[in-house]
Amino acid sequence: MLRPSEGINTFIVGRPCGYRGSSWYEIKKGDVKTELPFEDYQSERGSLGVSTYAIVSTPDREIIIDEFADGRLYGDNQVYHKRYFLNEIGDIENEDVPDCVDDESLSDILN
C-alpha cells in the first residue's frame, strides 16, 4: 500500500516489453530518494518477455525517464522519453464520494 507523505511524490515508471523481449529504463532528471525495481514476466518463466518497472520516490514534482524495449514491438517505438509529473487532483478524503451507485443513478450522472 502506498500512502501519501509530506514532500515526497511516488511514481511507477517503466513500459511493457515486446514479444520475447525485455524492457528497462534510465532516470535522466529527478532527485530520486527511493527506487524499487520489479519485473513483470509475460509467461511463467519469462520466455515470452520480461518487463522492468520501478516505484520511484522523489521530492520533485516531475521526473524525466528514458524507457527502452526490445523484442517484437509491432510498430511501437524502441525508445520513449517520458516526463512523469504530479497531477493536481485535490484531496478526495474531504469530498462526498458514494460507496456504490445503482444503474439508474449512474445513467442519470452520465446523461
Secondary structure as GFF3:
##gff-version 3
##sequence-region A 1 111
A	DSSP	beta_strand	9	14	.	.	.	ID=ss1
A	DSSP	beta_strand	21	29	.	.	.	ID=ss2
A	DSSP	beta_strand	34	41	.	.	.	ID=ss3
A	DSSP	beta_strand	49	58	.	.	.	ID=ss4
A	DSSP	beta_strand	62	69	.	.	.	ID=ss5
A	DSSP	beta_strand	79	85	.	.	.	ID=ss6
A	DSSP	three_ten_helix	92	94	.	.	.	ID=ss7
A	DSSP	alpha_helix	103	110	.	.	.	ID=ss8
###
